[in-house]
Amino acid sequence: MKDRNKKAFIKGIYEYATSLKLSAFKIDLESIINEANTTDLSYEEIIYTLLQKEYDYRQEQMRKS
């Protein structure tokens, strides 16, 4: 994938994550993508990890309330 297309996809992902109020997802997105590139994570592992981080973040926010 060309860098230009990759950047457009990442920008779009950030926009969706913002609209869906996925705060932790946005925070961790690039680090998980970088990890996936270096450790050869599957798509399933990437999605699972991002959703897990979002879930953990929301649980922590609820505990703080």
Secondary structure, 3 states (H helix, E strand, C coil): CCHHHHHHHHHHHHHHHHHCCCHHHHHHHHHHHHHHHHHCCCHHHHHHHHHHHHHHHHHHHHHHC
